[in-house]
């Protein structure tokens, strides 16, 4: 009987130690995903050739700081409520970012697990434009994005571009007939900036204004701007915004079409590709293993 009890106690100790180890491993895994890094799968070729379909990308959350939801309910709300840990550095131009797609139900609203991967080509306070297919940033003289694709776009006949691809966001289609080859400059709002509202910029920044104030914006026939029922002559931006673009400039839905990304929507910075799976064969793409960006 004593021998049986001895083995039972030993078995119980092994079970408890094993269970504790399993709990520690699982907890460490989720804590790593929350505070340090996470992995995402690339589903499209909008960042080709830098990122390709089937790439698994390792997203560093330590760079800009991990985004922490205030509570579980806020993670599933259309209004994001979160805070961010202290980051190692600020977001930089040419960083490849994972972020929540900002436009849902025709307005800026949060949707969990609906993320995009794009390159940041303009920071808060920058003015971004395109000149004959090449990106130009008022505060950055070096190349932005994948220049070979921009060169290809520059030489691509306008007549061959479908209207849905050719036309970008614009303050006024009649006054500013912008295209993906030639647009801007577009000012990217920065927290604390004061904008004097007029009929043109109020409509151009309408998503941001409604996002920050919670009020609908309208412009009357005389060009007077209203936020809700109150006239508005100026606005102080309360958030930082970023302008994102895909390296595959002819085949990327990005800020050129739907506008700006609020800072709180940024998940992290893509660091490297641990591995990739070919979507047609389900085999590992060995040339993509441990590919640093």
C-alpha positions as MATLAB code, in Angstrom:
seq = 'XXXXXXXXXXXXXXXXXXXXXXXXXXXXXXXXXXXXXXXXXXXXXXXXXXXXXXXXXXXXXXXXXXXXXXXXXXXXXXXXXXXXXXXXXXXXXXXXXXXXXXXXXXXXXXXXXXXXXXXXXXXXXXXXXXXXXXXXXXXXXXXXXXXXXXXXXXXXXXXXXXXXXXXXXXXXXXXXXXXXXXXXXXXXXXXXXXXXXXXXXXXXXXXXXXXXXXXXXXXXXXXXXXXXXXXXXXXXXXXXXXXXXXXXXXXXXXXXXXXXXXXXXXXXXXXXXXXXXXXXXXXXXXXXXXXXX';
ca = [
       0.000    0.000    0.000;
       2.825    2.403    0.898;
       4.486    1.637   -2.422;
       1.288    2.459   -4.300;
       0.923    5.752   -2.427;
       4.540    6.577   -3.171;
       3.985    6.102   -6.913;
       0.723    8.056   -6.772;
       2.436   10.980   -5.059;
       5.245   10.879   -7.589;
       2.747   10.780  -10.468;
       0.865   13.700   -8.935;
       4.086   15.712   -8.625;
       4.927   15.020  -12.279;
       1.407   16.052  -13.321;
       1.571   19.286  -11.323;
       5.024   20.212  -12.624;
       3.991   19.384  -16.196;
       0.777   21.406  -15.883;
       2.671   24.360  -14.422;
       5.234   24.200  -17.229;
       2.427   24.083  -19.815;
       0.722   27.099  -18.234;
       4.005   29.027  -18.229;
       4.648   28.185  -21.899;
       1.126   29.201  -22.979;
       1.217   32.391  -20.907;
       4.661   33.275  -22.293;
       3.395   32.720  -25.838;
       0.467   35.086  -25.428;
       2.481   37.660  -23.503;
       5.021   37.628  -26.335;
       2.265   38.176  -28.893;
       0.810   41.048  -26.864;
       3.964   42.898  -25.820;
       6.844   41.850  -28.069;
       5.984   40.510  -31.522;
       3.376   38.704  -33.576;
       3.155   36.932  -36.907;
       0.894   37.714  -39.858;
       0.352   36.108  -43.258;
       0.580   38.185  -46.439;
      -2.546   37.494  -48.555;
      -1.955   39.748  -51.577;
       0.756   41.086  -53.873;
       0.255   44.768  -52.990;
       3.760   44.873  -51.450;
       5.398   42.795  -54.195;
       8.286   42.097  -54.565;
       9.249   43.087  -50.996;
       6.480   40.953  -49.528;
       4.897   38.098  -51.442;
       1.723   36.056  -51.085;
       2.257   33.385  -48.453;
       5.014   35.202  -46.572;
       4.801   34.906  -42.794;
       6.024   38.227  -41.431;
       7.416   38.775  -37.941;
       6.020   42.063  -36.633;
       8.053   43.849  -33.979;
       5.856   45.620  -31.416;
       8.795   46.948  -29.399;
       9.758   49.525  -32.038;
       6.776   51.863  -31.647;
       5.479   50.271  -28.446;
       2.872   47.556  -28.044;
      -0.768   48.608  -28.337;
      -2.732   47.411  -25.300;
      -6.532   47.361  -25.257;
      -8.149   49.032  -22.260;
     -10.390   45.997  -21.806;
     -11.600   42.970  -23.729;
     -14.774   44.703  -24.889;
     -12.834   47.593  -26.455;
     -10.992   45.150  -28.699;
     -14.300   44.288  -30.348;
     -15.616   47.846  -30.490;
     -15.606   50.087  -33.555;
     -14.129   52.791  -31.325;
     -10.600   51.763  -30.383;
      -9.727   52.355  -26.731;
      -6.116   51.503  -26.006;
      -2.772   52.712  -24.742;
       0.746   52.069  -25.980;
       3.856   50.978  -24.129;
       7.043   53.015  -24.506;
       8.654   52.263  -27.862;
      12.291   51.987  -28.894;
      11.900   54.695  -31.525;
       9.341   56.562  -33.597;
       7.912   55.234  -36.838;
      10.208   56.166  -39.732;
       9.646   56.718  -43.426;
      10.023   53.484  -45.403;
       9.075   51.322  -42.405;
       6.781   48.481  -43.441;
       3.869   48.496  -41.017;
       1.035   46.217  -40.048;
      -2.042   48.269  -39.171;
      -5.793   47.949  -38.869;
      -7.512   49.012  -42.064;
      -9.073   52.338  -41.056;
     -12.131   52.766  -43.300;
     -15.149   50.675  -42.332;
     -18.773   51.613  -43.063;
     -17.458   54.644  -45.006;
     -15.803   56.163  -41.936;
     -12.708   55.739  -39.783;
     -13.590   52.945  -37.393;
     -11.770   50.061  -35.782;
     -12.134   46.445  -36.868;
     -10.083   43.873  -35.004;
      -8.009   41.348  -36.996;
      -8.607   43.270  -40.239;
      -5.053   44.331  -40.976;
      -3.010   45.578  -43.925;
       0.718   45.580  -44.633;
       2.009   48.721  -46.343;
       5.041   50.982  -46.396;
       4.932   54.284  -44.544;
       5.838   56.995  -47.044;
       4.760   60.035  -45.027;
       4.774   60.844  -41.308;
       2.646   63.356  -39.392;
       3.666   66.814  -40.571;
       4.934   65.665  -43.991;
       3.511   66.656  -47.339;
       3.432   63.786  -49.821;
       3.037   63.934  -53.585;
       3.713   61.951  -56.736;
       5.501   63.426  -59.740;
       5.412   61.334  -62.901;
       4.964   58.199  -60.832;
       7.662   58.847  -58.222;
       6.865   59.676  -54.594;
       8.114   62.985  -53.221;
       8.157   63.873  -49.526;
       8.645   67.443  -48.325;
      10.823   66.304  -45.412;
      12.698   63.394  -46.960;
      15.017   63.465  -49.959;
      15.842   59.758  -50.310;
      13.852   57.173  -52.237;
      10.496   56.038  -50.913;
       9.224   52.535  -51.547;
      10.217   50.340  -54.462;
      11.565   52.665  -57.149;
      11.546   50.095  -59.973;
       7.775   49.810  -59.682;
       7.460   53.596  -59.674;
       9.650   53.784  -62.779;
       7.415   51.206  -64.449;
       4.341   53.283  -63.542;
       6.018   56.425  -64.850;
       6.446   54.821  -68.274;
       3.017   53.171  -68.273;
       0.506   54.911  -70.597;
      -2.340   56.641  -68.762;
      -4.776   55.239  -71.299;
      -3.901   51.714  -70.140;
      -4.743   52.438  -66.503;
      -8.300   51.624  -65.486;
     -10.143   54.584  -63.991;
     -10.503   52.811  -60.629;
      -6.707   52.518  -60.475;
      -5.783   55.815  -62.069;
      -7.778   58.204  -59.859;
      -6.703   58.961  -56.291;
      -8.304   60.887  -53.451;
      -8.468   64.601  -54.200;
      -9.907   67.768  -52.633;
     -11.848   68.340  -55.852;
     -11.946   66.140  -58.949;
     -12.691   69.197  -61.132;
     -10.083   71.481  -59.597;
      -7.463   68.809  -58.824;
      -7.696   65.977  -61.381;
      -5.060   63.929  -59.586;
      -3.903   60.473  -60.606;
      -1.580   57.881  -59.085;
       1.158   59.247  -61.352;
       0.675   62.873  -60.374;
      -1.003   64.014  -57.165;
      -0.535   66.319  -54.220;
       1.000   67.712  -52.270;
      -1.154   66.188  -49.518;
      -0.491   67.348  -45.971;
      -0.499   64.549  -43.381;
      -2.099   65.835  -40.148;
      -0.054   65.967  -36.948;
      -1.367   66.103  -33.389;
      -1.687   69.725  -32.300;
      -1.819   71.138  -35.832;
      -4.437   73.836  -36.364;
      -6.270   73.841  -39.672;
      -8.382   76.748  -40.878;
     -11.439   75.092  -42.371;
     -12.837   75.927  -45.768;
     -15.163   74.134  -48.163;
     -12.280   72.339  -49.866;
     -10.156   71.030  -47.012;
     -13.146   70.293  -44.778;
     -14.414   67.761  -47.291;
     -10.932   66.399  -47.998;
     -10.296   65.759  -44.291;
     -13.922   64.910  -43.528;
     -13.190   61.361  -42.315;
     -10.625   62.672  -39.847;
     -12.817   65.546  -38.674;
     -15.773   63.236  -38.063;
     -13.500   60.658  -36.420;
     -12.059   63.202  -33.982;
     -15.217   65.161  -33.193;
     -17.896   62.487  -33.506;
     -19.940   64.955  -35.552;
     -21.009   64.906  -39.179;
     -19.430   67.527  -41.388;
     -21.248   69.469  -44.068;
     -20.644   72.490  -46.239;
     -23.545   74.741  -47.208;
     -24.096   76.415  -50.555;
     -22.176   79.477  -49.395;
     -19.128   77.376  -48.541;
     -19.612   77.616  -44.773;
     -18.406   74.572  -42.802;
     -20.499   72.931  -40.097;
     -19.606   70.228  -37.598;
     -22.967   68.894  -36.518;
     -25.199   71.946  -36.154;
     -22.381   74.285  -35.179;
     -20.362   76.408  -37.638;
     -16.655   75.576  -37.571;
     -13.864   77.874  -38.726;
     -10.893   75.815  -37.532;
      -9.916   72.455  -36.068;
      -7.050   71.267  -33.846;
      -6.009   67.729  -34.748;
      -5.965   65.414  -31.730;
      -4.200   62.464  -33.387;
      -1.168   61.722  -35.517;
      -1.773   60.220  -38.964;
       0.327   58.319  -41.488;
       0.255   57.876  -45.263;
       0.740   54.265  -46.372;
       1.439   52.869  -49.824;
       2.135   49.473  -51.347;
       5.401   48.822  -53.185;
       3.361   47.380  -56.073;
       2.134   50.848  -57.004;
      -0.205   49.745  -59.804;
      -1.918   47.094  -57.712;
      -2.303   48.356  -54.164;
      -5.305   49.739  -52.316;
      -3.706   52.244  -49.970;
      -3.722   55.817  -48.663;
      -3.752   57.153  -52.205;
      -7.364   55.983  -52.388;
      -8.786   55.871  -48.858;
      -6.675   58.351  -46.904;
      -4.815   58.372  -43.614;
      -4.098   55.830  -40.868;
      -4.479   56.986  -37.237;
      -1.433   56.275  -35.094;
      -3.428   54.111  -32.670;
      -4.287   51.735  -35.531;
      -0.632   50.762  -36.055;
       0.170   47.256  -34.782;
       3.916   47.133  -35.388;
       6.888   47.210  -37.757;
       7.653   44.260  -40.029;
      11.123   42.954  -39.199;
      11.710   39.819  -41.236;
      10.117   36.814  -42.928;
      10.635   33.618  -40.860;
       9.297   31.469  -43.703;
       6.766   31.422  -46.533;
       4.297   28.898  -47.917;
       3.476   28.623  -51.621;
      -0.301   29.062  -51.835;
      -0.587   26.707  -54.826;
       1.544   23.804  -53.604;
       1.465   24.398  -49.806;
       5.212   23.838  -49.822;
       7.793   25.944  -48.018;
       9.470   28.577  -50.198;
      13.064   28.065  -49.109;
      14.316   31.239  -50.777;
      12.088   33.269  -48.406;
      13.308   31.690  -45.141;
      14.774   34.205  -42.663;
      14.599   37.040  -45.154;
      15.285   40.327  -43.347;
      13.758   43.555  -44.652;
];
